[in-house]
Amino acid sequence: MAPSDSSCYTIVQESPAEYPSAADLRRALEKGSDEVKIDTLRKIIVSTINGNPQPNLIMPIIQFVLPSPNKQLKKLLHFYWEVCPKYDENGKLKQEMILVVNAIRLDLLHANEYIRGATLRFLQKIAKEVELLEPLIPTCRACLEHRHGYVRKNAVFAVYAIYREFEHLIPDAPELMATFLAAESDPTCKRNAFVFLAHASMERAVEYVLSVYDAIPSLDEALQMSIIEVIRADCKSDSAHRARYIRVMFELLNVPSYAVKYEAATTLTTLTQNPAAVKAAASSLINIVIKESDNNVKIIVLDRLDSLRARHGHVLDGLIMDVLQVLSSADMDVRRKAISIVLSMTTSRNVEDVVLFLKKQLQKTQETEFEKAPEYRQLLIQSIHVTAIKFSEIAASVVHALMDFLGDSNNPSALDVVAFVREVVEKFPHLRPNVTARLTEKLPDIKSGKVFRGVLWILGEYIEAVADIQGAMQAVRRVLGEVPILAAEQRALDEAGAGGEEPTSPAGDGAGSGGGGGRPRVLADGTYATETAYSSTTTARLEAVRAASKPPLRTLLLGGDFFTGAVLASALTKLVLRFDEKANDKAASNVLRAESMLIMTSIIRVGQSKFVTVQIDEDSNERIMNCIKTLSELESERAVQEIFLADTKTAFSRMLGAQEKRALDKKEAETTKVAAVQVDDLLTFRQFSKKAADEAIDYDEDVGRATAGDVQEDFISNLSRISQLTGFSDPIYAEAYVKMHGFDIMLDVLLVNQTPNTMQNLCLDFATLGDLKIVERPSVYTIAPHGFQSIKATIKVSSTETGVIFGSILWEGPSMSEACVILNDIHIDIMDYIKPAYCNEAQFRSMWTEFEWENRVNVDNQMSDPREYLAHVMKATNMSCLTPEGATSGDCDFLSANMYARSLFGEDALANLSVERTAAGTITGHVRIRSKTQGIALSLGDRITMAQKNNQPVTV
């Protein structure tokens, strides 16, 4: 066996203390107690694993350790015999190993059954050493007849390991196992023997299955699992027993073991595509999810159920109410997975039952408080939203129920309700009067500014009847309170001060005189007085007025939420314009207009006063002033009316259309396309083709393709992944071919000795920066003059962080002189682990608020088109653009867009691009990147910086 391919069964951390000499180790083995011998033998094993075998110590170990009856020493000896050098320089077995073989044979005949069993397990690890095993074959066979099951079960696998490597040593092993299996009563021994037969002689394994056919449902769980595996393997070759296998799989669906149920359900769907069988398998999987307590198992089984649903269309739709029972789980990931399956199974026949169940669950989240109730409520609201939009007949029945949650203290749930109502009133015009009337009633219950903005926008866009407009105005006045706001607040402040006597100045008469009023006052400690009793009392009164109970919308405005005030102004403007358009009463229209303008001016005035916590911002001020101007020029500016009454609604319709198109494209991409059959295609006669129902859903092959399937790469792709590690003039030339394989990086290093001298004890040493971990280190090699050597190394990647692999080559030349060459660094490109992803706006904003790591990259590029720069950044970072295409279209000098990506390790990466085209034609701005971990934020920032400079690093 080549040194680079040798196996290591044991990994022991090496002690940092100084390692003793060979003489000290020998002395400890000769004269030490059992405890000293145990410690010494541990050190020898670690030394041997680390490349210092010390062959001179084998004889002392045989003399002084091997005869010991200590059980721990015997176990350590097994470890040592695995790793110690057993052959001499000529490849022949060392003479000392004859004594070892004899000792192993005596242990196989030991009176203690556990020493026998441990020794048999040790034989499985040295099953490739034929010269050691050959004298032990009779003893191993004898152990199959031992009275204790522990010995027999290990003897079965020991014989199996030997037979697998050297069939000629036990040529009658299948017959031996068949006889053993027929007479055996221990469940574990029977299972081990059956596994042996399944791999060594499938025909005998099938014969055993048929011989115990009627008793299979009552067998031991481990044996049942092995029988299912044999049945699945046998049916790949068009077995004549398929019908009997299907029948026994049906019976195994009812056994108590969840593992057997799962395997039986999976195997049943590979044996037959009959709808009854598929439905029975799905029912068994659902039963496992409901009763199993492990959340990981629940998610795995739900994934398999979803795969079954995707393959068999509407066969499982009748089980949708059973799937809904999974929502009783407390884990949110399980609930999300179950809801996604339910939504995909919902049809017009069962949608009413599904929605009724979801509404009951929603009601339960209000009545009883439990962990993650707000998050579960939000999930239910989103699910009802999707269902109601897909099936319009139930939209009317759910929209009123969901509007009860507009006043929910959990802001995300209320925002989801607003998004749902907004989409309903746009897509179902006949529901608009009832929905807007109910929204008007719910205005006093709303607490959040974001919810207020959404509701006010809906009222401004979709209220059309004159009476409804007047009712909405009255409702707005109720939630706003007395206007003008500033005058009302000032009066409240004056009333609060009228009840008490004005305080006198602490400085006496001098404070009121003209000469002393402007001078600063010095306190007893020498500091200047910054506050008088009068100013302190005024502040306290002002805080009391601010803290007084007020209507909800007024509270938001006084708290500084003037964005909501601007949305209110826009909604009032739309209502007035629509009233003026539809009503014939000019006087009523003027009253409504004057009242709206009073509210708007009141918002601006109070925003510039002392009664608000934050002064009104310039954008909100300008927006409200535009609304006032629009109402004051009502008759002359008809184009502005068109903008208010038509363009905003059209923009929302386009946004919904873009979302539907994106969802449809995603669905088409996930749906397997069926190739169209042409008129001149060959006909297939099913009667003439072999049965291969399981080929389409062979999970074993799927796993093999997913974990070990080789991806064909072209020659140019391979060349692009070669990194030169040393120069052509160095004594040794090295280059590495770097291949990504899942979460591993495989380094295949080619070394060329460019000198006329032999390089001895050559060691290739790698080290890493970032979240990279070297799994196995290369061994020591000797390279002939002008010779070649190929070395492989594996590096594990644990996160999306730019990693660097560096290292050196050490060797001994002529006269044992040491030499060293430092290798070029290999930069690992994180783009191999980042994939574009999609999330909605609410999820993006939530993650943006939650993530703490931010990296800001200033734009430094010669491009002149903002959209071209956006495409450049998306290509460089593998991110998808969440901003709709319509929002970035048109000719504009500035651009803002959100981007999102997800790594293979489940890390989310967010980015916001904000750029502007200057008068000189260049682009200026920045890209802000946020993530939960620092590594991905910094790595993406570096990637953007390098892409801007068009200076690509050496990447793989």
Secondary structure, DSSP 8 states (H G I E B T S, - for coil): --GGG----------SS----HHHHHHHHHH--HHHHHHHHHHHHHHHHTT---GGGHHHHHHHTTT---HHHHHHHHHHHHHS--B-TTS-B-THHHHHHHHHHHHHT-SSHHHHHHHHHHHHHTTT-HHHHGGGHHHHHHHTT-SSHHHHHHHHHHHHHHHHH-GGGSTTHHHHHHHHHHH---HHHHHHHHHHHHHH-HHHHHHHHHHTGGGGGGS-HHHHHHHHHHHHHHGGG--TTHHHHHHHHHHHTTSS-HHHHHHHHHHHHHH---HHHHHHHHHHHHHHHHH---HHHHHHHHHHHHHHHHHHGGGGGGGHHHHHGGGGSS-HHHHHHHHHHHHHH--TTTHHHHHHHHHHHHHHHHHS--TTHHHHHHHHHHHHHHHHHH-GGGHHHHHHHHGGGTT-SSHHHHHHHHHHHHHHHHH-GGGHHHHHHHHHHHGGG---HHHHHHHHHHHHHH--SHHHHHHHHHHHHHHH-SSSHHHHHHHHHHHHHHTS-----TTGGGGTSTTTTTS--B-TTS-B----HHHHHHHHHHHHHHHS---HHHHHHHTT-HHHHHHHHHHHHHHHHHHHHH---HHHHHHHHHHHHHHHHHHHHHHTSTTSSS---HHHHHHHHHHHHHHHTTTT-HHHHHIIIIIHHHHHHHHHHHHHHHHHHHHHHHS-------TTS----GGGS---TTSTT-HHHHHHHHHH------HHHHHHTEEE-S-TTSSEEEEEEEEEETTEEEEEEEEEE-SSS-EEEEEEEEEEESSEEEEE---EEEE-TT-EEEEEEEEEE-SSS-EEEEEEEEEE-GGG-EEEEE---EEE-GGGGEEE----HHHHHHHHHH--EEEEEE--B----HHHHHHHHHHHHT-EE-S-HHHH-S--SEEEEEEEEEETTS-EEEEEEEEEE-TTS-EEEEEEEEESSHHHHHHHHHHHHHHHHT---SB-
